[in-house]
Amino acid sequence: MMDSSEVLANYYFTHGDIARAMQYYDVCRNASINVGDLSEEYWSAVKIKGDLCSAFYLLCKAIEEGDWKTYEEAGDKFLELINEGLIDELTTEGAVMSYRGGAIDGINEIDDAVRVYSKYVKAVSKYFDNIIKDRYGDFHAFVEEFRRGGNYENIASALNTDISTLKLYVVGKVIMDVVKEEGLSEDSALEILAYLAGLGLNPP
């Protein structure tokens, strides 16, 4: 039931029928409540699928209602899955879509903006870390490829993204490395990036 509901939900979501996608994500996330006794390994897989459907359900709800707080809640669900080790295209893209697609645009208060933008940068970092690992091996190999005559336009196109998001990823990685060398946390680096963005100092 979970598998078939998720497949239908993903189909409707990618084809823009958000109301119907939301309906099937709801079925998927509630299916885990009614399962019987399962082995620990199988229950873990069922729980992850249910949590992923819950995250997409919230994203659909946010799209339907236009509430930035629901977008943030959806993004947080995706980030929880990423932190648990589910680092794939669905979770990372879902997180980026949630924070960038609605949360950031609807915020007025600076504290809210810094918090959400910090999480957005973290989602972008996880998203591209995953892609670059598959394509280049690691971040340093990616940088070397760029130094050998690449340019942002070609690399952005190859990674199926826009130049500004790619620049945000690269600058974010560099700042995080610098901040870590100073003995500060990743969250401190993310906060610095958020404040820079708030001042209009986006990656050049």
N, CA, C and O of each residue as an XYZ file, in Angstrom:
816
protein
N       0.830     -1.206      0.000
C       0.000      0.000      0.000
C       0.870      1.264      0.000
O       0.591      2.234     -0.705
N       1.928      1.221      0.810
C       2.807      2.380      0.866
C       3.492      2.611     -0.470
O       3.564      3.742     -0.950
N       3.994      1.537     -1.069
C       4.711      1.657     -2.338
C       3.808      2.218     -3.434
O       4.184      3.158     -4.135
N       2.614      1.636     -3.578
C       1.711      2.073     -4.640
C       1.233      3.510     -4.401
O       1.107      4.290     -5.345
N       0.970      3.853     -3.139
C       0.532      5.217     -2.816
C       1.637      6.222     -3.100
O       1.380      7.310     -3.615
N       2.881      5.848     -2.758
C       4.000      6.761     -2.988
C       4.229      6.972     -4.484
O       4.482      8.095     -4.921
N       4.142      5.901     -5.265
C       4.323      6.006     -6.715
C       3.278      6.944     -7.314
O       3.612      7.818     -8.114
N       2.025      6.767     -6.930
C       0.957      7.630     -7.428
C       1.157      9.077     -6.974
O       0.975     10.017     -7.747
N       1.533      9.232     -5.710
C       1.751     10.577     -5.166
C       2.868     11.286     -5.927
O       2.724     12.451     -6.300
N       3.987     10.583     -6.161
C       5.107     11.180     -6.895
C       4.694     11.551     -8.317
O       5.098     12.590     -8.838
N       3.892     10.698     -8.934
C       3.425     10.970    -10.294
C       2.610     12.261    -10.327
O       2.862     13.143    -11.148
N       1.637     12.363     -9.431
C       0.781     13.554     -9.423
C       1.571     14.803     -9.032
O       1.317     15.892     -9.545
N       2.534     14.634     -8.114
C       3.346     15.771     -7.680
C       4.153     16.329     -8.848
O       4.171     17.540     -9.071
N       4.825     15.442     -9.598
C       5.658     15.896    -10.710
C       4.830     16.429    -11.872
O       5.344     17.163    -12.716
N       3.543     16.062    -11.920
C       2.670     16.565    -12.984
C       1.812     17.746    -12.516
O       0.904     18.181    -13.225
N       2.107     18.255    -11.323
C       1.475     19.482    -10.877
C       0.095     19.354    -10.266
O      -0.549     20.362     -9.976
N      -0.374     18.114    -10.063
C      -1.679     17.918     -9.418
C      -1.432     17.763     -7.911
O      -1.424     16.653     -7.378
N      -1.232     18.891     -7.248
C      -0.790     18.893     -5.853
C      -1.856     18.332     -4.913
O      -1.534     17.616     -3.965
N      -3.118     18.655     -5.170
C      -4.192     18.176     -4.295
C      -4.249     16.650     -4.282
O      -4.386     16.038     -3.223
N      -4.144     16.041     -5.460
C      -4.203     14.579     -5.525
C      -2.923     13.956     -4.976
O      -2.969     12.911     -4.327
N      -1.791     14.587     -5.233
C      -0.531     14.095     -4.662
C      -0.606     14.095     -3.142
O      -0.188     13.137     -2.492
N      -1.136     15.162     -2.588
C      -1.281     15.289     -1.136
C      -2.148     14.159     -0.584
O      -1.860     13.611      0.480
N      -3.197     13.819     -1.304
C      -4.106     12.747     -0.894
C      -3.367     11.408     -0.790
O      -3.551     10.668      0.177
N      -2.532     11.100     -1.789
C      -1.831      9.820     -1.780
C      -0.639      9.820     -0.817
O      -0.311      8.783     -0.240
N       0.008     10.972     -0.640
C       1.060     11.045      0.384
C       0.464     10.813      1.767
O       1.103     10.215      2.632
N      -0.759     11.286      1.970
C      -1.443     11.075      3.248
C      -1.710      9.589      3.484
O      -1.523      9.089      4.594
N      -2.148      8.883      2.437
C      -2.373      7.436      2.541
C      -1.064      6.727      2.880
O      -1.027      5.846      3.740
N       0.003      7.121      2.196
C       1.307      6.503      2.401
C       1.810      6.700      3.828
O       2.280      5.755      4.461
N       1.710      7.937      4.334
C       2.259      8.213      5.665
C       1.437      7.547      6.772
O       1.970      7.219      7.832
N       0.142      7.349      6.524
C      -0.703      6.716      7.535
C      -0.670      5.189      7.482
O      -1.098      4.522      8.424
N      -0.162      4.639      6.377
C      -0.120      3.183      6.238
C       0.783      2.550      7.287
O       0.522      1.435      7.738
N       1.847      3.253      7.679
C       2.791      2.694      8.647
C       2.180      2.538     10.029
O       2.669      1.758     10.845
N       1.110      3.280     10.294
C       0.457      3.206     11.606
C      -0.255      1.872     11.777
O      -0.393      1.369     12.891
N      -0.708      1.303     10.656
C      -1.550      0.115     10.717
C      -0.813     -1.201     10.455
O      -1.444     -2.252     10.336
N       0.521     -1.147     10.365
C       1.260     -2.391     10.116
C       1.318     -3.230     11.388
O       1.234     -2.708     12.500
N       1.463     -4.527     11.201
C       1.559     -5.439     12.350
C       2.990     -5.572     12.823
O       3.796     -4.656     12.666
N       3.306     -6.737     13.412
C       4.656     -6.977     13.906
C       5.618     -7.144     12.740
O       5.376     -7.929     11.823
N       6.716     -6.388     12.789
C       7.723     -6.458     11.729
C       9.101     -6.614     12.351
O       9.325     -6.237     13.501
N      10.019     -7.172     11.577
C      11.399     -7.229     12.040
C      11.938     -5.804     12.143
O      11.416     -4.888     11.508
N      12.974     -5.626     12.938
C      13.536     -4.290     13.155
C      14.020     -3.673     11.841
O      13.830     -2.480     11.601
N      14.646     -4.491     10.997
C      15.177     -3.997      9.733
C      14.046     -3.546      8.803
O      14.139     -2.497      8.164
N      12.978     -4.350      8.735
C      11.875     -4.014      7.842
C      11.098     -2.811      8.374
O      10.660     -1.960      7.599
N      10.929     -2.742      9.688
C      10.229     -1.607     10.284
C      10.978     -0.304     10.008
O      10.362      0.738      9.784
N      12.324     -0.369     10.026
C      13.128      0.823      9.749
C      12.848      1.340      8.336
O      12.720      2.546      8.125
N      12.754      0.417      7.369
C      12.471      0.805      5.984
C      11.068      1.395      5.859
O      10.859      2.378      5.148
N      10.106      0.781      6.561
C       8.723      1.273      6.535
C       8.644      2.675      7.143
O       7.957      3.551      6.618
N       9.357      2.875      8.255
C       9.341      4.177      8.932
C       9.929      5.271      8.048
O       9.384      6.372      7.972
N      11.039      4.969      7.381
C      11.673      5.961      6.509
C      10.732      6.354      5.378
O      10.594      7.535      5.061
N      10.087      5.365      4.773
C       9.150      5.658      3.685
C       7.983      6.504      4.197
O       7.551      7.447      3.534
N       7.479      6.155      5.385
C       6.394      6.938      5.974
C       6.814      8.363      6.273
O       6.044      9.300      6.059
N       8.059      8.536      6.779
C       8.566      9.879      7.082
C       8.756     10.691      5.804
O       8.485     11.892      5.781
N       9.220     10.036      4.744
C       9.414     10.734      3.472
C       8.069     11.194      2.907
O       7.943     12.311      2.406
N       7.070     10.318      2.997
C       5.732     10.697      2.543
C       5.177     11.835      3.391
O       4.483     12.711      2.873
N       5.476     11.833      4.697
C       5.028     12.914      5.585
C       5.644     14.245      5.172
O       4.979     15.281      5.184
N       6.934     14.204      4.803
C       7.614     15.430      4.380
C       6.983     15.980      3.106
O       6.737     17.181      2.997
N       6.723     15.098      2.143
C       6.103     15.552      0.897
C       4.652     15.988      1.117
O       4.164     16.895      0.443
N       3.976     15.347      2.051
C       2.618     15.766      2.389
C       2.629     17.223      2.886
O       1.791     18.030      2.486
N       3.588     17.540      3.760
C       3.697     18.901      4.280
C       4.068     19.884      3.180
O       3.577     21.012      3.157
N       4.940     19.453      2.263
C       5.306     20.326      1.150
C       4.088     20.620      0.275
O       3.880     21.758     -0.146
N       3.285     19.590      0.005
C       2.041     19.798     -0.759
C       1.102     20.751     -0.020
O       0.495     21.637     -0.621
N       0.995     20.555      1.277
C       0.132     21.416      2.092
C       0.608     22.868      2.033
O      -0.194     23.798      1.947
N       1.935     23.041      2.081
C       2.494     24.395      2.010
C       2.197     25.040      0.665
O       1.854     26.221      0.596
N       2.329     24.261     -0.404
C       2.038     24.780     -1.746
C       0.571     25.181     -1.854
O       0.244     26.222     -2.425
N      -0.303     24.353     -1.305
C      -1.746     24.621     -1.358
C      -2.110     25.861     -0.536
O      -2.938     26.668     -0.959
N      -1.491     26.010      0.639
C      -1.873     27.085      1.558
C      -1.029     28.339      1.402
O      -1.462     29.431      1.771
N       0.185     28.188      0.853
C       1.077     29.331      0.697
C       1.637     29.852      2.003
O       1.975     31.032      2.096
N       1.745     29.004      3.020
C       2.226     29.409      4.342
C       3.711     29.080      4.473
O       4.101     27.917      4.373
N       4.546     30.108      4.698
C       5.990     29.871      4.749
C       6.381     29.003      5.939
O       7.384     28.291      5.879
N       5.604     29.052      7.020
C       5.927     28.229      8.188
C       5.736     26.740      7.883
O       6.481     25.900      8.387
N       4.745     26.422      7.062
C       4.539     25.029      6.652
C       5.649     24.592      5.708
O       6.090     23.444      5.758
N       6.109     25.505      4.840
C       7.271     25.202      3.991
C       8.487     24.862      4.868
O       9.206     23.898      4.607
N       8.697     25.675      5.913
C       9.835     25.415      6.801
C       9.674     24.071      7.505
O      10.639     23.317      7.638
N       8.461     23.772      7.954
C       8.194     22.501      8.628
C       8.498     21.322      7.695
O       9.073     20.317      8.113
N       8.102     21.464      6.429
C       8.394     20.412      5.445
C       9.899     20.267      5.248
O      10.426     19.155      5.235
N      10.585     21.396      5.096
C      12.043     21.356      4.942
C      12.724     20.687      6.117
O      13.678     19.929      5.943
N      12.230     20.970      7.326
C      12.804     20.352      8.517
C      12.628     18.836      8.511
O      13.508     18.097      8.952
N      11.487     18.383      8.007
C      11.243     16.933      7.900
C      12.254     16.290      6.952
O      12.805     15.226      7.232
N      12.484     16.962      5.825
C      13.466     16.446      4.867
C      14.870     16.443      5.485
O      15.620     15.481      5.320
N      15.223     17.524      6.198
C      16.547     17.589      6.809
C      16.734     16.511      7.878
O      17.831     15.974      8.031
N      15.677     16.195      8.611
C      15.750     15.107      9.592
C      16.121     13.796      8.910
O      16.959     13.045      9.410
N      15.499     13.524      7.771
C      15.808     12.315      7.019
C      17.241     12.333      6.515
O      17.924     11.309      6.544
N      17.702     13.494      6.051
C      19.081     13.623      5.589
C      20.049     13.349      6.733
O      21.044     12.647      6.554
N      19.759     13.902      7.903
C      20.626     13.694      9.071
C      20.617     12.245      9.540
O      21.562     11.788     10.183
N      19.542     11.523      9.216
C      19.468     10.097      9.553
C      20.168      9.225      8.518
O      20.244      8.006      8.671
N      20.682      9.863      7.455
C      21.447      9.116      6.463
C      20.770      8.910      5.133
O      21.359      8.314      4.232
N      19.532      9.392      4.981
C      18.828      9.232      3.708
C      19.174     10.412      2.802
O      18.377     11.330      2.608
N      20.391     10.357      2.256
C      20.871     11.461      1.437
C      20.745     11.052     -0.030
O      21.687     10.525     -0.622
N      19.590     11.298     -0.597
C      19.367     10.993     -2.007
C      18.685     12.186     -2.657
O      18.436     13.202     -2.010
N      18.385     12.051     -3.950
C      17.833     13.178     -4.688
C      16.475     13.621     -4.155
O      16.188     14.817     -4.109
N      15.638     12.667     -3.753
C      14.306     13.013     -3.270
C      14.363     13.881     -2.021
O      13.698     14.913     -1.944
N      15.168     13.457     -1.034
C      15.209     14.189      0.231
C      15.931     15.526      0.101
O      15.465     16.542      0.618
N      17.070     15.525     -0.591
C      17.830     16.769     -0.696
C      17.092     17.797     -1.558
O      17.055     18.980     -1.221
N      16.506     17.345     -2.668
C      15.763     18.271     -3.519
C      14.491     18.740     -2.825
O      14.078     19.888     -2.987
N      13.867     17.848     -2.050
C      12.683     18.229     -1.291
C      12.986     19.319     -0.283
O      12.206     20.256     -0.110
N      14.146     19.190      0.392
C      14.535     20.200      1.369
C      14.808     21.537      0.698
O      14.346     22.578      1.166
N      15.558     21.511     -0.397
C      15.862     22.746     -1.134
C      14.580     23.400     -1.622
O      14.409     24.613     -1.499
N      13.683     22.601     -2.174
C      12.414     23.110     -2.693
C      11.577     23.746     -1.582
O      10.942     24.780     -1.789
N      11.580     23.126     -0.414
C      10.772     23.636      0.699
C      11.276     24.976      1.201
O      10.498     25.917      1.360
N      12.572     25.066      1.450
C      13.118     26.309      1.999
C      13.164     27.421      0.965
O      12.796     28.560      1.254
N      13.613     27.092     -0.233
C      13.750     28.120     -1.258
C      12.419     28.405     -1.946
O      12.122     29.546     -2.300
N      11.614     27.345     -2.133
C      10.402     27.476     -2.922
C       9.305     28.295     -2.282
O       8.416     28.773     -2.986
N       9.335     28.473     -0.976
C       8.250     29.216     -0.354
C       8.613     29.863      0.961
O       8.141     30.960      1.262
N       9.448     29.203      1.757
C       9.743     29.720      3.092
C      10.482     31.056      3.029
O      10.061     32.026      3.660
N      11.567     31.113      2.280
C      12.394     32.315      2.252
C      11.622     33.510      1.691
O      11.729     34.621      2.210
N      10.858     33.285      0.648
C      10.142     34.388     -0.008
C       9.042     34.988      0.865
O       8.640     36.131      0.649
N       8.550     34.229      1.849
C       7.429     34.724      2.636
C       7.788     35.316      3.985
O       6.900     35.697      4.748
N       9.089     35.400      4.296
C       9.524     35.826      5.638
C       9.750     37.335      5.691
O      10.270     37.936      4.751
N       9.349     37.927      6.809
C       9.568     39.354      7.020
C      10.558     39.644      8.147
O      11.301     40.624      8.076
N      10.579     38.808      9.182
C      11.433     39.045     10.348
C      12.847     38.520     10.101
O      13.029     37.439      9.541
N      13.851     39.302     10.526
C      15.252     38.958     10.272
C      15.660     37.652     10.951
O      16.386     36.851     10.364
N      15.199     37.434     12.184
C      15.573     36.207     12.897
C      15.039     34.974     12.180
O      15.733     33.964     12.065
N      13.817     35.062     11.705
C      13.228     33.956     10.945
C      14.002     33.737      9.648
O      14.261     32.602      9.248
N      14.363     34.834      9.002
C      15.071     34.743      7.722
C      16.437     34.086      7.891
O      16.828     33.241      7.086
N      17.160     34.474      8.938
C      18.482     33.892      9.195
C      18.357     32.397      9.476
O      19.137     31.597      8.959
N      17.388     32.026     10.287
C      17.198     30.607     10.638
C      16.880     29.769      9.398
O      17.492     28.725      9.176
N      15.927     30.229      8.600
C      15.507     29.450      7.433
C      16.588     29.453      6.353
O      16.838     28.425      5.724
N      17.227     30.599      6.136
C      18.274     30.654      5.114
C      19.437     29.742      5.486
O      20.034     29.110      4.615
N      19.760     29.670      6.768
C      20.832     28.774      7.228
C      20.495     27.332      6.891
O      21.356     26.576      6.440
N      19.250     26.953      7.110
C      18.831     25.587      6.794
C      18.781     25.361      5.287
O      19.050     24.260      4.807
N      18.437     26.403      4.552
C      18.431     26.310      3.090
C      19.839     26.031      2.557
O      20.023     25.178      1.689
N      20.828     26.756      3.081
C      22.215     26.551      2.649
C      22.676     25.135      2.997
O      23.387     24.498      2.220
N      22.268     24.651      4.160
C      22.628     23.285      4.550
C      22.011     22.280      3.571
O      22.658     21.306      3.186
N      20.775     22.520      3.178
C      20.107     21.626      2.223
C      20.800     21.665      0.862
O      20.993     20.626      0.230
N      21.173     22.859      0.415
C      21.900     23.000     -0.851
C      23.223     22.240     -0.792
O      23.605     21.554     -1.740
N      23.915     22.377      0.344
C      25.203     21.700      0.517
C      25.045     20.191      0.436
O      25.817     19.521     -0.249
N      24.044     19.647      1.134
C      23.800     18.199      1.110
C      23.421     17.742     -0.295
O      23.851     16.683     -0.753
N      22.614     18.550     -0.971
C      22.157     18.207     -2.315
C      23.340     18.078     -3.276
O      23.462     17.082     -3.990
N      24.213     19.097     -3.289
C      25.326     19.071     -4.226
C      26.446     18.142     -3.786
O      27.145     17.584     -4.631
N      26.633     17.962     -2.474
C      27.615     16.974     -2.016
C      27.309     15.612     -2.625
O      28.203     14.896     -3.076
N      26.027     15.274     -2.626
C      25.586     13.985     -3.151
C      25.854     13.874     -4.653
O      26.372     12.861     -5.121
N      25.502     14.910     -5.397
C      25.692     14.904     -6.847
C      27.171     14.910     -7.214
O      27.602     14.169     -8.098
N      27.948     15.755     -6.527
C      29.365     15.889     -6.852
C      30.146     14.635     -6.469
O      31.117     14.280     -7.137
N      29.733     13.972     -5.413
C      30.380     12.705     -5.049
C      30.215     11.686     -6.166
O      31.158     10.972     -6.507
N      29.010     11.620     -6.737
C      28.749     10.674     -7.825
C      29.495     11.056     -9.104
O      29.975     10.189     -9.834
N      29.588     12.362     -9.367
C      30.142     12.817    -10.654
C      31.656     13.026    -10.620
O      32.353     12.707    -11.584
N      32.169     13.571     -9.493
C      33.589     13.931     -9.434
C      34.390     13.148     -8.385
O      35.619     13.113     -8.449
N      33.719     12.536     -7.442
C      34.415     11.814     -6.370
C      34.368     12.567     -5.063
O      33.963     12.008     -4.043
N      34.780     13.843     -5.070
C      34.676     14.691     -3.881
C      34.770     16.157     -4.291
O      34.946     16.473     -5.467
N      34.650     17.049     -3.304
C      34.614     18.484     -3.587
C      35.929     18.973     -4.178
O      35.933     19.817     -5.074
N      37.055     18.441     -3.677
C      38.366     18.891     -4.159
C      38.565     18.522     -5.628
O      39.131     19.300     -6.395
N      38.102     17.341     -6.016
C      38.183     16.940     -7.424
C      37.312     17.853     -8.286
O      37.677     18.192     -9.412
N      36.165     18.245     -7.748
C      35.267     19.172     -8.446
C      35.946     20.519     -8.659
O      35.851     21.091     -9.745
N      36.632     21.034     -7.637
C      37.334     22.311     -7.745
C      38.460     22.225     -8.771
O      38.666     23.154     -9.551
N      39.184     21.112     -8.769
C      40.261     20.922     -9.737
C      39.726     20.922    -11.164
O      40.343     21.485    -12.068
N      38.587     20.295    -11.356
C      37.951     20.286    -12.679
C      37.631     21.717    -13.114
O      37.825     22.083    -14.273
N      37.149     22.503    -12.187
C      36.825     23.896    -12.490
C      38.089     24.677    -12.843
O      38.087     25.495    -13.763
N      39.166     24.419    -12.104
C      40.429     25.136    -12.351
C      41.040     24.787    -13.701
O      41.799     25.577    -14.263
N      40.718     23.619    -14.219
C      41.297     23.180    -15.489
C      40.593     23.802    -16.699
O      40.715     23.303    -17.818
N      39.878     24.864    -16.475
C      39.292     25.567    -17.611
C      37.782     25.536    -17.666
O      37.180     25.952    -18.655
N      37.175     25.046    -16.611
C      35.717     25.028    -16.584
C      35.161     26.422    -16.323
O      35.920     27.344    -16.023
N      33.872     26.582    -16.432
C      33.242     27.847    -16.066
C      31.895     27.555    -15.424
O      31.344     26.465    -15.575
N      31.380     28.531    -14.713
C      30.152     28.331    -13.958
C      28.984     27.925    -14.854
O      28.168     27.082    -14.481
N      28.911     28.533    -16.039
C      27.779     28.242    -16.929
C      27.749     26.767    -17.329
O      26.711     26.111    -17.246
N      28.908     26.254    -17.766
C      28.963     24.859    -18.209
C      28.737     23.884    -17.057
O      28.025     22.890    -17.201
N      29.355     24.181    -15.909
C      29.223     23.281    -14.762
C      27.793     23.297    -14.236
O      27.237     22.247    -13.912
N      27.196     24.485    -14.151
C      25.808     24.587    -13.690
C      24.885     23.796    -14.600
O      23.986     23.097    -14.131
N      25.110     23.908    -15.905
C      24.289     23.173    -16.861
C      24.471     21.664    -16.691
O      23.499     20.910    -16.739
N      25.716     21.225    -16.493
C      25.999     19.794    -16.320
C      25.366     19.248    -15.050
O      24.967     18.084    -14.998
N      25.275     20.100    -14.014
C      24.705     19.672    -12.734
C      23.211     19.977    -12.640
O      22.590     19.774    -11.597
N      22.640     20.471    -13.748
C      21.201     20.737    -13.821
C      20.745     21.731    -12.760
O      19.759     21.507    -12.057
N      21.492     22.843    -12.658
C      21.127     23.866    -11.690
C      21.395     25.240    -12.296
O      21.835     25.341    -13.441
N      21.130     26.298    -11.526
C      21.416     27.649    -11.982
C      22.728     28.128    -11.370
O      23.208     27.567    -10.385
N      23.295     29.161    -11.960
C      24.615     29.625    -11.554
C      24.621     30.144    -10.120
O      25.560     29.874     -9.371
N      23.585     30.885     -9.728
C      23.569     31.479     -8.382
C      23.547     30.403     -7.295
O      24.195     30.556     -6.259
N      22.800     29.307     -7.528
C      22.754     28.225     -6.533
C      24.088     27.498     -6.473
O      24.542     27.120     -5.392
N      24.718     27.298     -7.622
C      26.033     26.649     -7.646
C      27.067     27.505     -6.918
O      27.888     26.983     -6.163
N      27.028     28.813     -7.144
C      27.960     29.711     -6.454
C      27.728     29.688     -4.949
O      28.680     29.709     -4.169
N      26.464     29.646     -4.545
C      26.138     29.571     -3.131
C      26.753     28.320     -2.512
O      27.298     28.368     -1.409
N      26.664     27.214     -3.222
C      27.238     25.954     -2.735
C      28.752     26.069     -2.561
O      29.289     25.698     -1.518
N      29.439     26.583     -3.582
C      30.902     26.667     -3.542
C      31.362     27.613     -2.432
O      32.237     27.268     -1.638
N      30.767     28.805     -2.381
C      31.145     29.778     -1.349
C      30.819     29.229      0.042
O      31.593     29.408      0.982
N      29.681     28.567      0.165
C      29.301     27.975      1.446
C      30.301     26.945      1.920
O      30.658     26.923      3.098
N      30.763     26.082      1.009
C      31.755     25.064      1.378
C      33.052     25.710      1.840
O      33.660     25.267      2.814
N      33.474     26.755      1.141
C      34.726     27.437      1.497
C      34.605     28.105      2.857
O      35.497     27.976      3.696
N      33.509     28.816      3.080
C      33.312     29.493      4.368
C      33.237     28.479      5.505
O      33.794     28.707      6.578
N      32.547     27.353      5.273
C      32.453     26.330      6.314
C      33.825     25.783      6.675
O      34.108     25.540      7.848
N      34.680     25.589      5.673
C      36.037     25.100      5.939
C      36.839     26.113      6.747
O      37.552     25.744      7.680
N      36.720     27.405      6.385
C      37.446     28.457      7.103
C      36.978     28.552      8.551
O      37.786     28.643      9.476
N      35.660     28.530      8.731
C      35.093     28.638     10.080
C      35.498     27.444     10.945
O      35.792     27.606     12.129
N      35.514     26.252     10.359
C      35.916     25.060     11.114
C      37.368     25.149     11.552
O      37.723     24.701     12.642
N      38.219     25.736     10.690
C      39.631     25.916     11.045
C      39.790     26.857     12.233
O      40.763     26.765     12.982
N      38.828     27.760     12.400
C      38.849     28.682     13.543
C      38.233     28.061     14.787
O      38.139     28.708     15.830
N      37.816     26.808     14.676
C      37.258     26.115     15.824
C      35.791     26.370     16.071
O      35.269     26.024     17.131
N      35.107     26.982     15.090
C      33.684     27.250     15.244
C      32.871     26.152     14.558
O      33.423     25.308     13.851
N      31.566     26.173     14.772
C      30.700     25.110     14.254
C      30.202     25.416     12.849
O      30.308     26.541     12.360
N      29.657     24.383     12.212
C      29.041     24.553     10.894
C      27.875     25.530     10.971
O      27.654     26.307     10.043
N      27.130     25.496     12.070
C      25.995     26.410     12.224
C      26.447     27.867     12.215
O      25.732     28.743     11.729
N      27.647     28.122     12.759
C      28.188     29.488     12.749
C      28.461     29.939     11.327
O      28.185     31.082     10.963
N      29.011     29.024     10.515
C      29.276     29.343      9.104
C      27.975     29.632      8.368
O      27.895     30.568      7.573
N      26.969     28.830      8.636
C      25.676     29.013      7.975
C      25.052     30.352      8.365
O      24.440     31.025      7.537
N      25.211     30.727      9.621
C      24.655     32.000     10.084
C      25.365     33.170      9.408
O      24.735     34.163      9.045
N      26.694     33.042      9.240
C      27.451     34.087      8.546
C      26.941     34.251      7.123
O      26.741     35.372      6.656
N      26.733     33.138      6.436
C      26.208     33.180      5.068
C      24.829     33.834      5.019
O      24.528     34.614      4.115
N      24.003     33.507      5.999
C      22.651     34.068      6.045
C      22.692     35.583      6.208
O      21.943     36.302      5.547
N      23.570     36.069      7.092
C      23.675     37.509      7.296
C      24.243     38.202      6.066
O      23.805     39.298      5.715
N      25.228     37.565      5.399
C      25.778     38.128      4.164
C      24.690     38.266      3.108
O      24.597     39.282      2.419
N      23.871     37.227      2.994
C      22.769     37.260      2.025
C      21.787     38.378      2.370
O      21.278     39.064      1.484
N      21.526     38.554      3.668
C      20.616     39.605      4.115
C      21.143     40.995      3.796
O      20.365     41.927      3.592
N      22.476     41.137      3.752
C      23.078     42.403      3.406
C      23.217     42.603      1.893
O      23.698     43.633      1.421
N      22.778     41.582      1.153
C      22.868     41.669     -0.299
C      24.216     41.242     -0.841
O      24.501     41.422     -2.025
N      25.058     40.671      0.033
C      26.391     40.241     -0.385
C      26.358     38.794     -0.830
O      26.914     37.914     -0.174
N      25.698     38.557     -1.956
C      25.604     37.208     -2.498
C      26.914     36.830     -3.178
O      27.701     37.707     -3.532
N      27.155     35.528     -3.364
C      28.377     35.090     -4.015
C      28.562     35.775     -5.364
O      27.614     35.839     -6.147
N      29.777     36.298     -5.662
C      30.000     37.041     -6.898
C      30.064     36.108     -8.101
O      30.248     36.565     -9.229
